[in-house]
Amino acid sequence: MAYQFDFLSTFDYGDVIVKGVLTTIELIAIGGVLGVAVGIFGAWARTQGPKWLKPIVSAYVETIRNTPFLVQLFFIFFGLPSLNIQISEMQAAILAMVINLGAYSTEIIRAGVQATPRGQIEAALSLSMSRMQVFRFIILRPALQKIWPALSSQVVIVMLGSAVCSQIAVEELSFAANFIQGRNFRAFEAYIVATLIYLVMSILLRQLLRLIGQTFITARRTA
């Protein structure tokens, strides 16, 4: 007997889908901004920071990049309460995304930083600029210009990876799909809808990041 599609039964739970989409957007909005900020700090620490800080940041980057995101999420959500640190599902998901994106963006941004010509740095130092000023005004902007496409792709990957946050009952989009198919038993339709929404969100996020890059990162400054 041929399978009878019934997408209307999935859209009967439109409010659940909308809540899942909004939660996913919240996760990537907060996690993306803070994760990139951590990446900038990490890149500074590994290239310009004090010697004692470099091995600490290196250990953090290697640990996160060589362990699954799901394990990191479980470690935060189930491990921190054992240390008497109470944390909600949403807070655990955001923290995991920040830590994960921070490690990957550290290496991406560091590659851009190391591509900065040494002569520019020495010229800035000769003008009595501090190392922090050199990093902020001379190194960081050109570095971001070089690696913005790669960094944007990593942000999109982390957004898609947020789907596993449903494992700790964060009510994001994949949680919504699981909830719907558990109610109407139309798994195929529920996950097709979720897949299409993730596809649209990924395209829109990539376009948004491209616009941000063109406006604030790669745009030429005028006198």
N, C-alpha and C positions, 0 to 999 in steps of 0.2 A: 504493500500500500504506500502511495506517494506521501511524502511529508507535507503537511499543510502549514504554511507559514502564518504566524499570527503576531505581527508587530504591535497591533493595537493593544494587546494585553500587556506589552512592555511599557508602552507610553501611558497606560493607566497609572503607572507609578512615576509620572513626570516630576512630581515634587521631590521624590527620592533621587532621581537623576540630577535635577538642578542642584540639590544640596551637595551631591557628590562632586559635581563640577566645581561649585564654589569652594568646597573644601580643598580640592586639588589645586585650584588657583591660589588659595591662601597659603598652602604648603610651599608652592614654588615661589610665590612672591616674597615670602619671608625667608625661606631657606635659600633662595637664589641670591638675594641681596647680601645676606649675612655670610653665605658661603664664599662669594666672590671677595668680600671684605677680608675674610680669614685667609683666602688665597693670596691677596695682596700683601698682607702681613707676613705670611709664610715665605713668599718670594723675597721680601725685604730681608727677613731673618736669615735665609739661606745664602743671600748674595752680599748683603751689606751689614747684617746684624753682628752682634758680639759673638766671639768664638764659642762661649758656653751655650748659647742658644741654638747654634746650628745643629748639633747632634740631636737635640731634643725635637726640633722641627723635622729633621730627617727621619727620626724614628717614628714620629706621628704619621708622616706621609707614607712611609713604607708599610706601616701596619695597616692603615686604612686601604691602601691601594692593593693589598694582597690578602684581603679578607672580604667575604661576601657582605653586601649591604644588609641583607636580612639578618645575619649574625650580629652585625653592629647594632641594628635596631633592637633585637632581642636583648643584647647586652645592656643597652641603655634602659629599656623598659622594665626588664625583669631584674637586672643587676643593681641599679641604683637604689631601689627600695630596700634591698638587703643591707645597704649602707645608711639606712634611715633618711634617704633623700626621696621624698615623695614627688612624683611627676605624673602628669596626666598623659593620656594616649596622644593627644595633639602635641603636647610639649615634647614628648619623646620622639615623635615623628619629625618635628622641625629640627630638634637637636641632632638627630641622626643625619638628616639631609644636609645640615650646615657642616657637620664634621666631615661627611663624605665628599661633598662638593669642595670644601676647603682644601682637602688633601690633593684632589685632582687639579684644581685650579692653581694651587701653589706651583706645581710642576709646569703647567701650561704658561703661567705668567713668568716663571723663572726663565723659561726658554726665551721669552721676549726680552727680559731684562739683560740676559747674557749676550743678546745680539746687539746691544747698544755699543757703538764705537767707544773704545777706551779714551780716545782723544777728547770727546765731548765731556766725559766725566772729569778728566784732568783739567780741562779748561774751566769747568764750573768750580772745581776745588780751588783753582788759582785765583778765583774771584772772591775767595773767603766764604763761600757757601758751605753750610754744614752738610754732613753726609745725608741727613734726613731731607734737607732742602734739595740736594742733588737728586735724590731718589724721587722726590715728589714732582719736581719741576722739569728735570732733565731726562730722567730714565723712564718713569712710569707711563707717561702718555704715549711716547713712541713705542714702548713695549706693548701696551694694550692695542695700539693700531696694528701691530704685527700679528697678534695672536687672537684678535677678537672673533674671527670665524670659528676657530677651534674652541675658544671659551664658550661661545654661544651654543655650539653643538653639545658641549658637556652639560650646560644648564638644561638643555632639552632632554638629554639622557637621564639626568637626575629627576626631572619632572615625570618621565615615563617610569622610572624606578620607584616613584612614590606609590605605585600600585601595590607594592608588598606591604605598605602600611596598614592595609586592611587586615593583616594578620594579627595586629594588636587592637583591632576594632576601631580604627580611625575611619570615619564615615566618608571616605573619598570615593572616586568614581568606581573603582573595582569593587569596593564594598557594596556600593549601590547595585552593581550588576549581580553580585552574589546574593544580595537580599532579594532582588526581584525574581531571579530564577528559583530561589527557594520558596517563593510564594506562588508563582504561576507555573512552575515546572517547564518554562520555555527557555532553557539555557542557551540554545543556539541564537535566538532572537536577542536575548539580553546581552550576550557577549558581542554579537555583531554591532549592536547599537553602541556599546562601550568602546569597541574598537574604532568605529567611525568617529566618535567624539574625541578619543585620544589622538587620532590622525589630524582632525581639524585643530585641536588645541596645540599640537606640535607645530603645525604649519603657521598658525597665528603667533605662537611664541617665538618661532624663528624669525618671522617678519618683524615682530616688535623689537627683538634684539638687534636685528639689522638696522632698523630705524634709529634705535638708541645709539648704535655705533656710528652711523652716518651723522647724527646730530651732535653728539657730545665727544666722540672718540676720534674719528677720522676727519672731522670737519676742520678745515684750515682756519686758523685764527686770523682775524683782520685787525689791522692797526687802528 
